[in-house]
């Protein structure tokens, strides 16, 4: 800034704080942070795996395959619930989409979840919805509601359960604070969506909003059952004295990982928070690695639903040609 006139300095400052420039700078910082954090998280998981390899080997030898299979099945069922949210969320804002169309977009683009960045499944579905003629403001409303409700429901329920389940201390305070903040955000979200996004193109009513929230609650109930089955399948790793503590730890950890925008799909953050919250007989490193193993359950469920859907669609098309 040395050598610039006062007016020039003001122009530079205005350019720095301008919306477009700031947004580009924020996107750049987030992109860099994701690219830096992701390999660091994976390196830590590899290090933790090596450090606790003997304990993990013993735990896996005592695992119960039937509960692992049940965990995969629960997550597969969850995929059938998610499209209902798209139907309800878009209907509440004035657009309409059939369940089969939402299910097709959801399952067909499942592999996009595993592309770097963690956002491409949403991007692909939004592109598909746009091709069906959904108005851009309705798509924006859908994306906002999907993210707000996912974070809000998990942190509200998880925060309450963790706050009740842990002894008095910082974790309890953080959990209740997250639950309170989530409740406030959930209550005011319809107002923000109507005033800032939909405006004259539609209106989000509280009754419809509560229906969308109920669907999200059902999905996370099924997802929690999947994680609980996974934890039960590893009896030498996690103490399942009270199932609601495990559910609370899972929901709270997922919500915190979701808010960690520098970590794609909460990788590393979800595992660390869950390992610190769950009651485990193993070391922190071993618990982190085993919790990360739940991502393999999700992967297998995703592959199963994606492959099954492609086969079903191909069969229906072949049948229609005769």
C-alpha positions in Angstrom: 0.0 0.0 0.0 3.1 2.3 0.3 3.2 4.7 -2.6 -0.5 4.6 -3.3 -2.6 7.7 -3.1 -5.5 7.8 -0.7 -8.1 7.2 -3.4 -6.1 4.2 -4.7 -5.8 2.7 -1.3 -9.6 3.1 -0.9 -10.2 1.3 -4.2 -7.9 -1.5 -3.1 -9.7 -1.8 0.2 -13.1 -1.7 -1.5 -12.1 -4.5 -3.9 -10.8 -6.5 -0.9 -14.1 -6.4 1.0 -16.4 -6.6 -2.1 -18.8 -9.5 -2.1 -17.5 -11.2 -5.2 -13.8 -10.9 -4.3 -14.5 -12.0 -0.7 -16.5 -15.0 -1.9 -13.7 -16.1 -4.3 -11.1 -15.7 -1.6 -13.2 -17.8 0.9 -13.7 -20.5 -1.7 -10.0 -20.5 -2.4 -9.1 -20.8 1.3 -11.7 -23.6 1.8 -10.4 -25.5 -1.2 -6.8 -25.2 0.0 -7.8 -26.2 3.5 -9.6 -29.3 2.2 -6.7 -30.4 0.1 -4.3 -30.0 3.0 -6.5 -31.5 5.8 -7.6 -34.6 3.9 -4.1 -36.2 3.4 -3.2 -35.2 7.0 -6.3 -37.0 8.2 -5.6 -40.1 6.2 -2.0 -40.1 7.4 -3.2 -40.0 11.0 -5.5 -42.9 10.3 -2.7 -44.9 8.8 -0.5 -44.0 11.8 -3.2 -44.9 14.2 -3.8 -48.2 12.4 -0.1 -49.1 12.6 0.1 -48.2 16.3 -2.9 -50.2 17.3 -2.7 -53.0 14.7 -2.6 -55.8 17.3 -5.6 -54.6 19.2 -7.6 -54.1 16.0 -6.6 -57.5 14.8 -7.9 -59.1 18.0 -11.1 -57.0 17.9 -11.8 -58.0 14.3 -11.3 -61.7 15.1 -14.0 -61.4 17.7 -16.4 -59.4 15.5 -19.9 -60.7 14.8 -20.6 -60.8 11.1 -24.3 -60.9 11.4 -24.4 -57.5 13.0 -22.1 -56.1 10.4 -24.5 -57.4 7.7 -27.4 -55.9 9.6 -25.5 -52.6 9.7 -25.1 -52.6 5.9 -28.8 -53.5 5.5 -29.9 -50.6 7.7 -27.9 -48.1 5.7 -29.3 -49.5 2.5 -32.8 -48.9 3.8 -31.9 -45.3 4.5 -31.3 -44.7 0.8 -35.0 -45.4 0.3 -35.9 -42.7 2.8 -33.7 -39.9 1.5 -35.7 -39.3 -1.8 -38.8 -38.7 0.2 -37.1 -35.6 1.6 -36.5 -34.2 -1.9 -40.2 -34.8 -2.7 -41.4 -33.0 0.4 -38.8 -30.2 0.4 -39.4 -29.3 -3.2 -43.2 -29.6 -2.8 -43.2 -27.2 0.2 -41.4 -24.6 -1.8 -43.8 -24.8 -4.7 -42.2 -27.4 -7.0 -43.1 -31.0 -7.5 -41.2 -34.2 -8.2 -42.2 -37.8 -8.2 -40.6 -40.3 -5.8 -39.2 -42.5 -8.6 -37.5 -39.5 -10.1 -35.9 -38.5 -6.8 -34.9 -42.1 -6.1 -33.3 -42.4 -9.5 -31.2 -39.2 -9.1 -30.2 -40.2 -5.6 -29.1 -43.7 -6.4 -27.7 -43.1 -9.9 -25.2 -40.5 -8.6 -24.1 -42.3 -5.4 -20.5 -42.7 -6.7 -20.2 -38.9 -6.8 -20.1 -39.0 -3.0 -16.6 -40.4 -3.2 -15.1 -37.7 -5.5 -12.7 -35.2 -3.9 -14.6 -32.4 -2.2 -17.5 -34.3 -0.8 -20.2 -32.1 -2.5 -20.5 -33.7 -5.9 -23.5 -36.0 -5.1 -25.5 -32.9 -4.2 -24.2 -31.1 -7.3 -25.2 -34.0 -9.5 -28.7 -34.3 -8.0 -29.3 -30.6 -8.4 -28.2 -30.8 -12.0 -30.7 -33.6 -12.5 -33.5 -31.7 -10.8 -32.7 -28.7 -12.9 -33.1 -30.8 -16.1 -36.6 -31.8 -14.8 -37.6 -28.1 -14.9 -37.3 -27.2 -11.2 -36.9 -23.5 -10.6 -33.4 -22.3 -9.4 -34.8 -20.7 -6.3 -36.6 -24.0 -5.4 -33.3 -25.9 -5.9 -31.5 -23.4 -3.6 -34.2 -23.9 -1.0 -33.9 -27.7 -1.3 -30.1 -27.6 -0.8 -30.3 -25.2 2.1 -33.0 -27.3 3.8 -31.1 -30.5 3.2 -28.0 -29.2 4.9 -29.6 -27.2 7.7 -31.9 -30.1 8.7 -29.1 -32.7 8.5 -26.9 -30.6 10.8 -29.7 -29.3 13.0 -31.4 -32.7 13.7 -28.1 -34.6 14.4 -26.7 -31.9 16.6 -30.0 -31.4 18.4 -30.6 -35.0 19.2 -27.0 -35.9 19.5 -26.2 -32.9 21.7 -29.0 -33.7 24.1 -28.1 -37.4 24.4 -24.4 -36.7 24.8 -25.1 -33.9 27.3 -27.2 -36.3 29.4 -24.8 -39.2 29.1 -21.5 -37.6 29.9 -20.3 -36.4 33.3 -20.4 -32.7 34.1 -17.6 -31.0 32.2 -16.6 -29.2 29.0 -18.0 -31.9 26.8 -21.4 -31.7 28.4 -21.4 -27.9 28.0 -20.4 -28.1 24.4 -23.1 -30.7 23.7 -25.9 -28.7 25.2 -24.7 -25.5 23.5 -24.7 -27.3 20.1 -28.2 -28.6 20.9 -29.5 -25.2 21.8 -27.9 -23.5 18.8 -29.3 -26.2 16.5 -32.8 -25.7 18.0 -32.7 -22.0 17.3 -31.5 -22.5 13.7 -34.2 -25.1 13.1 -36.9 -22.7 14.3 -35.8 -19.7 12.2 -34.8 -21.5 9.1 -38.2 -21.3 7.4 -38.2 -17.5 7.9 -34.8 -17.2 6.3 -35.7 -19.5 3.4 -38.9 -17.6 2.6 -37.3 -14.1 2.9 -33.9 -14.7 1.3 -34.4 -17.5 -1.2 -38.0 -18.2 -2.2 -39.4 -14.7 -2.0 -42.1 -14.5 -4.6 -41.5 -17.9 -6.1 -43.1 -19.9 -3.3 -43.5 -20.2 0.4 -42.2 -22.7 3.0 -44.9 -23.4 5.6 -44.1 -24.7 9.0 -46.4 -27.7 8.6 -44.6 -28.8 5.5 -41.2 -27.9 7.1 -42.1 -30.1 10.0 -42.9 -33.0 7.6 -39.5 -32.6 5.9 -37.9 -32.5 9.4 -39.7 -35.7 10.3 -38.3 -37.5 7.2 -34.8 -36.4 8.2 -35.4 -37.7 11.7 -36.5 -41.1 10.3 -33.4 -41.3 8.1 -31.1 -40.5 11.0 -32.9 -43.0 13.2 -32.1 -45.7 10.6 -28.6 -44.4 10.2 -28.2 -44.6 14.0 -29.4 -48.2 14.0 -26.8 -48.9 11.4 -24.0 -47.5 13.5 -25.4 -49.2 16.6 -25.3 -52.5 14.8 -21.8 -51.8 13.8 -20.8 -51.1 17.4 -22.5 -54.2 18.6 -20.6 -56.2 16.0 -17.4 -55.2 17.8 -18.1 -56.3 21.4 -14.4 -56.2 22.5 -14.1 -52.6 21.4 -17.2 -50.7 22.5 -19.2 -51.0 25.7 -22.9 -51.1 24.7 -24.4 -50.7 28.2 -27.0 -48.2 27.0 -27.8 -48.0 23.3 -28.9 -44.4 23.5 -25.4 -43.3 24.5 -24.0 -44.9 21.3 -26.7 -43.3 19.2 -26.0 -39.9 20.8 -22.3 -40.2 20.2 -22.8 -41.1 16.6 -25.3 -38.3 15.8 -23.2 -35.7 17.7 -20.0 -36.7 16.0 -21.5 -36.7 12.6 -23.0 -33.3 13.1 -19.6 -31.9 14.3 -17.9 -33.5 11.3 -20.5 -32.0 9.0 -19.8 -28.5 10.4 -16.1 -29.0 9.8 -16.2 -27.6 6.3 -12.4 -28.0 6.0 -12.9 -31.8 6.2 -14.7 -33.4 3.3 -17.5 -35.5 4.7 -16.1 -34.9 8.1 -13.2 -37.3 7.6 -11.0 -37.4 10.6 -13.2 -35.1 12.6 -16.1 -37.5 12.9 -13.8 -40.3 13.9 -11.9 -38.3 16.5 -15.1 -36.9 18.2 -16.8 -40.3 18.2 -13.7 -42.1 19.6 -13.6 -39.5 22.4 -17.3 -39.8 23.1 -17.9 -43.5 22.9 -17.2 -45.8 25.8 -14.3 -48.0 24.6 -12.0 -50.5 26.1 -9.3 -49.7 23.6 -6.9 -46.8 23.1 -8.0 -43.6 21.4 -6.0 -44.5 18.3 -7.6 -47.9 18.0 -11.1 -46.5 18.6 -10.5 -43.9 15.8 -9.6 -46.6 13.3 -12.5 -48.8 14.2 -15.0 -45.9 13.9 -13.4 -45.1 10.6 -14.3 -48.7 9.6 -18.0 -47.7 9.7 -17.2 -45.8 6.4 -16.6 -49.2 4.9 -20.1 -50.3 5.9 -21.5 -47.2 4.2 -19.4 -47.8 1.1 -20.6 -51.4 0.8 -24.2 -50.2 1.3 -23.7 -47.5 -1.3 -22.2 -49.9 -3.8 -25.0 -52.4 -3.2 -27.8 -49.9 -3.7 -26.1 -48.3 -6.7 -25.4 -51.6 -8.5 -28.8 -53.0 -7.6 -30.5 -49.9 -9.0 -28.6 -50.0 -12.3 -29.5 -53.6 -12.7 -33.1 -52.9 -12.0 -33.3 -50.0 -14.4 -31.6 -52.0 -17.1 -34.0 -54.9 -16.5 -37.0 -52.5 -16.7 -35.8 -50.9 -20.0 -35.1 -54.4 -21.5 -38.6 -55.5 -20.5 -40.1 -52.4 -22.0 -38.6 -53.1 -25.4 -40.5 -56.4 -25.7 
